[in-house]
């Protein structure tokens, strides 16, 4: 899960690709793989709940970045804008990225701990397909 999340994260940093689409599709694929590979109902429920929290974390991340984008768009419509104005808009960007990265790493650990090592390995193999 971490590698898929990081690839979507990198795409949103670089602006290359639709990170929302990629992240959503990755989570859908992981949910299907969990359903196929995890036969214990309790572990499957924990893994699925972790994936749902990852989805919610990504939604919160996009909302935080949307606020930064709105601020930048407002400035771009102004001719009398200074570099300090842009810095004020971007002040919230780094904390947003840091919060998302920390949360995704924590969720990846929770996801792995909800599964047996064999289940986690099978899901990781399935995620590469």
Residue pairs with C-beta under 8 A, 6 or more apart in sequence:
1 30
1 50
1 51
1 54
1 107
1 108
1 111
1 123
1 127
2 104
2 105
2 108
3 124
3 127
4 23
4 26
4 30
4 127
5 23
5 26
5 54
5 58
5 104
5 107
5 108
6 104
7 22
8 19
8 22
8 23
8 26
8 58
9 19
9 100
9 101
9 104
11 17
11 18
11 19
11 22
12 19
12 65
13 97
20 58
20 62
23 55
23 58
24 55
26 127
27 51
27 54
27 55
29 126
29 127
30 51
30 123
30 127
31 48
31 51
33 122
33 123
33 126
33 127
34 44
34 47
34 48
34 51
34 123
35 44
36 126
37 119
37 122
37 123
37 126
38 44
38 47
38 115
38 119
38 123
43 114
43 115
43 116
43 119
46 110
46 114
47 111
47 114
47 115
50 107
50 110
50 111
50 114
51 111
53 107
53 110
54 104
54 107
54 111
57 100
57 103
57 104
57 107
58 100
60 100
61 96
61 99
61 100
64 92
64 96
64 99
64 100
65 93
65 96
67 92
68 89
68 90
68 92
68 93
68 96
71 88
71 89
72 86
72 89
72 90
75 81
75 85
75 86
75 89
78 85
111 120
112 120
115 123
